């Protein structure tokens, strides 16, 4: 992105799709869910910097594993609370929940990896003791 792009106020859906390497369909989906609210000029969607910033938050939230409901709540708090206190409080709670989930998944993955490693070792040992085919 160039300095000129950062100073722009209006973006077409194709501009945002290209910038964030997502489909225009994804952007329209976020619009139908009420996460983005572009203006219309005739039948053309016109996104403002605010929409672009919201899209950045949506994509970050999805990448971190948050649900669209969580993201929607977060964005609505941004609009409702000028102090951002409720938004930050909710963010801390959701991040804590997500970290707990990921830590549990990591424990499960470590257990699964250890079991698979053991099974592989036993299977290889058995193969090494088996009579050769041929």
Buried (B, 14 or more C-beta within 10 A) or exposed (E): EEEEEEEBEBBBBEBBBEBBEBEBEBBBBBBEEEBBEBEEEEEEBBBBEEBBEBBEBBBEBBEEEBEBEBBBBBBBBBEEBEEEEBBEEBBEEBEEEBEEEEEEEEEEEEEEEEEEEEEEEEEEEEEEEEEEEE
